[in-house]
Amino acid sequence: MAKKHRKNKKNKKRSLLKKYRLLILNNETFEEQINFKISPLNVVIILGVSALLTVIFTTLLIAFTPLKEYIPGQSSTELRKEATALIYKTDSLENVLNQNEVYFKSIQRVLVGDTITEEKQKDTIKTENIPEEKVDFSPSEEDLKLRKEVEQKEKYNVLNPALDKSDYKLFSPARGSITQNYDPKHQHFGVDLSLSEKTPIKATADGTVIFSEWSAETGYVVILEHRHGLISVYKHNSSLTKQQGQHVKEGEVIAMSGNTGELTTGPHLHFELWKNGNPVDPTEFLEFE
């Protein structure tokens, strides 16, 4: 049995090394075209080498060409950088949009005439068992004197406590008699000046036009943004001479007075001053007559 097994191994080896002649003939003339010898071992070697070269070529092709980007889970360094940059850009754009939304809401409040209301947050701490202490909050004479001194100093400085009046010079938009004063209790956040038709309306200070459009209630309206969060509003004009985005100088004509809009009974100018979303009395800083 052992001898037969050895003979079978020898026969297999011989069969692998046995030469065969491969002929390629012409189908019509049966003329011999190609003639070469080949053994089964040569076929195995050729196939193995071909497979190895194919694997190596495919690996190099994927590793050093953009084809690897099409493989799921694989991406180039440049694509990662671009994706990261887009993420940061998207985040910054969201912040800009949020800021613009807050800004536009403040402009909308100025147009509509709404003031900022501070919401009081309820404390979640239970104080049922805490005894109440009676404290006298009435000011002393020294406190009253100090308050009067501060009020006199800050009377003309409500626009910005950190500024002097000399740092915030305002120019009267027009000269005329005041027909209705500043009255926030009745939602009148400015003053009405009686003017003849098409009187030049001038900018109260240097600033940028942030609104120059028509509104149903107040007609042609122009709004200027000045330094330190100050906004001036000019309503019921017959025409506007400045467009949104333009920069204007103090005393420059920005509109012509008129009688436009639903909330008007005659030619006049409705003038408002707003600071950080809250209205201020224009007569404390300007003389109109």
C-alpha positions in Angstrom: 0.0 0.0 0.0 2.8 2.4 0.8 4.5 1.7 -2.5 1.2 2.4 -4.3 0.8 5.7 -2.4 4.3 6.7 -3.3 3.7 5.8 -6.9 0.5 7.9 -6.9 2.4 10.9 -5.6 5.1 10.5 -8.2 2.4 10.1 -10.9 0.8 13.4 -9.7 4.1 15.2 -9.8 4.9 13.9 -13.2 1.4 14.9 -14.4 2.0 18.5 -13.2 5.3 18.6 -15.0 4.1 16.8 -18.1 4.3 19.0 -21.1 1.4 19.6 -23.4 1.4 21.2 -26.8 -1.1 24.0 -27.3 -2.0 24.7 -30.9 -4.1 27.5 -32.3 -5.4 26.9 -35.8 -7.2 28.9 -38.4 -10.8 27.9 -38.4 -11.1 28.0 -42.2 -7.8 26.7 -43.4 -6.8 24.8 -40.3 -3.4 26.5 -40.7 -1.3 26.5 -37.5 -1.1 30.0 -36.0 0.4 29.5 -32.6 2.3 26.6 -31.2 3.8 26.4 -27.7 4.4 23.8 -24.9 2.8 24.2 -21.5 2.4 22.1 -18.4 -0.3 22.2 -15.7 2.3 23.6 -13.3 2.9 26.5 -15.6 -0.8 27.2 -15.8 -1.1 27.3 -12.0 1.9 29.6 -11.7 0.6 32.0 -14.3 -2.8 32.1 -12.7 -1.4 32.7 -9.3 1.0 35.5 -10.5 -1.9 37.1 -12.4 -4.1 37.1 -9.4 -1.4 38.6 -7.2 -0.6 41.3 -9.7 -4.4 42.1 -9.9 -4.6 42.4 -6.1 -1.6 44.7 -5.9 -2.7 46.9 -8.8 -6.2 47.3 -7.4 -4.8 48.1 -3.9 -2.5 50.8 -5.3 -5.2 52.2 -7.5 -7.6 52.6 -4.6 -4.9 53.9 -2.2 -3.4 56.6 -4.5 -6.4 57.7 -6.6 -9.7 59.4 -5.7 -11.5 56.1 -6.2 -11.2 55.4 -2.5 -13.7 58.3 -1.8 -16.4 56.1 -3.4 -15.8 53.3 -0.9 -18.4 53.5 2.0 -16.7 54.7 5.1 -13.7 56.2 3.4 -13.2 59.9 2.7 -10.2 62.1 1.9 -8.6 64.6 4.3 -9.7 67.5 2.1 -13.3 66.4 2.4 -13.0 66.1 6.1 -11.6 69.6 6.3 -14.4 70.9 4.1 -17.0 69.2 6.2 -15.6 70.7 9.4 -15.4 74.1 7.8 -19.0 73.9 6.7 -20.1 72.9 10.2 -18.4 75.9 11.7 -19.8 78.1 8.9 -23.3 76.8 9.5 -23.0 77.5 13.3 -21.8 81.0 12.6 -24.6 81.6 10.2 -27.1 80.4 12.8 -25.7 82.9 15.3 -25.9 85.7 12.7 -29.5 84.8 11.9 -30.4 84.8 15.5 -28.8 88.2 16.0 -30.6 89.6 12.9 -33.9 88.2 14.2 -33.5 90.0 17.5 -32.5 93.1 15.6 -35.5 93.0 13.3 -37.8 92.3 16.2 -36.5 95.5 17.9 -37.1 97.5 14.7 -40.6 95.9 14.5 -41.2 97.1 18.1 -40.2 100.6 17.1 -42.6 100.6 14.2 -45.5 99.1 16.1 -44.8 101.1 19.3 -44.3 98.2 21.7 -41.9 98.6 24.7 -39.8 95.8 26.2 -41.5 94.2 29.2 -39.3 92.4 31.7 -40.6 89.0 32.6 -40.2 88.1 36.3 -39.2 84.5 36.8 -40.8 82.6 39.6 -38.5 81.3 42.2 -38.8 77.5 42.6 -37.5 77.5 46.3 -40.3 77.0 48.7 -40.5 79.7 51.3 -43.5 78.6 53.3 -41.5 77.9 56.5 -39.2 80.9 56.2 -40.3 83.6 58.7 -40.8 87.0 57.2 -38.7 89.8 58.5 -40.0 93.3 58.5 -37.4 95.7 57.0 -37.8 99.4 56.7 -37.0 100.4 53.1 -37.8 104.1 53.5 -34.8 106.2 52.4 -33.0 108.4 54.9 -32.5 112.2 54.5 -29.0 111.6 53.2 -30.2 109.1 50.6 -32.9 111.5 49.4 -30.3 114.3 49.0 -28.0 111.9 47.1 -30.8 110.8 44.8 -31.7 114.4 44.0 -28.1 115.1 43.1 -27.8 112.1 40.9 -31.2 112.8 39.2 -30.0 116.4 38.4 -26.7 115.0 36.9 -28.4 112.3 34.9 -31.4 114.3 33.8 -29.9 114.9 30.3 -28.0 111.7 30.2 -30.6 109.0 30.1 -29.5 107.8 26.7 -26.3 106.4 28.1 -25.3 106.9 31.7 -21.6 106.5 30.7 -21.8 109.5 28.3 -21.9 113.2 28.7 -24.5 115.3 26.8 -21.6 116.8 24.8 -20.9 113.3 23.5 -24.4 112.9 22.2 -25.4 116.0 20.2 -28.8 115.9 18.6 -30.2 118.1 15.8 -33.8 119.1 15.6 -35.5 117.3 12.6 -37.8 120.3 12.0 -39.1 123.5 13.6 -42.8 123.5 14.5 -45.3 123.7 17.3 -45.8 120.5 19.3 -49.4 119.4 19.0 -49.1 116.2 21.1 -46.4 115.5 23.7 -44.6 112.3 24.6 -47.1 110.1 26.5 -46.1 106.5 27.0 -49.1 105.8 29.2 -51.3 106.2 26.1 -48.9 104.4 23.8 -47.7 107.7 22.3 -43.9 107.3 22.3 -42.9 110.5 20.5 -43.9 114.0 19.8 -46.1 115.4 17.0 -44.9 118.6 15.2 -47.4 120.6 13.2 -45.7 121.3 9.8 -46.7 122.5 6.5 -46.8 120.0 3.6 -43.4 119.0 2.2 -41.3 120.6 4.9 -37.7 119.2 4.8 -37.1 116.6 7.6 -33.5 116.4 8.7 -31.5 113.7 10.4 -31.2 114.3 14.2 -27.6 112.9 14.2 -25.1 111.0 12.1 -26.4 107.4 11.4 -27.4 104.7 9.0 -30.8 104.3 7.4 -32.2 100.9 8.6 -35.8 101.4 7.4 -37.2 103.4 4.6 -40.5 102.1 3.5 -44.3 102.6 3.5 -46.5 101.3 6.3 -50.3 101.4 6.3 -50.7 103.1 9.7 -47.9 105.6 9.6 -47.3 106.2 5.9 -43.8 106.8 4.7 -41.4 106.0 7.5 -37.7 106.4 7.8 -35.7 105.0 10.8 -32.0 105.9 11.5 -29.6 104.0 13.7 -27.1 106.1 15.6 -24.3 105.5 18.0 -24.7 103.7 21.3 -27.9 102.0 20.4 -29.9 105.1 19.7 -32.7 105.0 17.1 -34.7 107.9 15.7 -38.0 107.5 13.9 -39.7 109.8 11.5 -43.3 109.0 10.5 -46.2 110.3 8.2 -43.9 111.7 5.6 -45.0 112.6 2.0 -41.8 111.2 0.5 -38.5 109.8 1.4 -35.1 110.9 0.1 -32.9 108.2 1.5 -32.8 104.5 1.0 -32.1 101.6 3.4 -28.3 101.2 4.0 -27.3 104.7 3.2 -25.2 106.7 5.7 -26.5 110.2 6.6 -25.0 113.2 8.3 -26.5 115.3 11.0 -28.9 117.9 9.5 -29.1 116.1 6.2 -32.6 116.0 4.6 -34.0 112.5 4.8 -37.7 113.1 4.0 -40.4 115.6 3.3 -43.2 116.1 5.8 -46.7 115.0 4.8 -50.0 113.5 5.9 -49.7 109.8 4.9 -50.9 106.8 6.8 -54.1 105.9 8.7 -53.1 107.4 12.0 -53.0 111.0 11.0 -55.4 114.0 10.9 -53.2 116.6 9.2 -49.7 117.4 7.9 -47.3 116.8 10.7 -44.2 114.9 11.8 -44.3 112.2 14.4 -40.8 112.0 15.8 -39.5 109.3 18.2 -36.3 108.4 20.0 -35.5 104.9 21.2 -32.6 103.6 23.3 -32.0 99.9 23.6 -35.6 99.0 22.8 -37.1 101.6 25.1 -38.6 105.0 24.1 -37.3 108.3 25.6 -38.8 111.7 25.6 -37.4 113.8 22.7 -38.2 117.1 24.4 -35.6 116.4 27.0 -32.8 116.6 24.4 -34.2 118.7 21.6 -36.0 122.1 21.1 -38.6 122.0 18.3 -40.1 125.5 18.5 
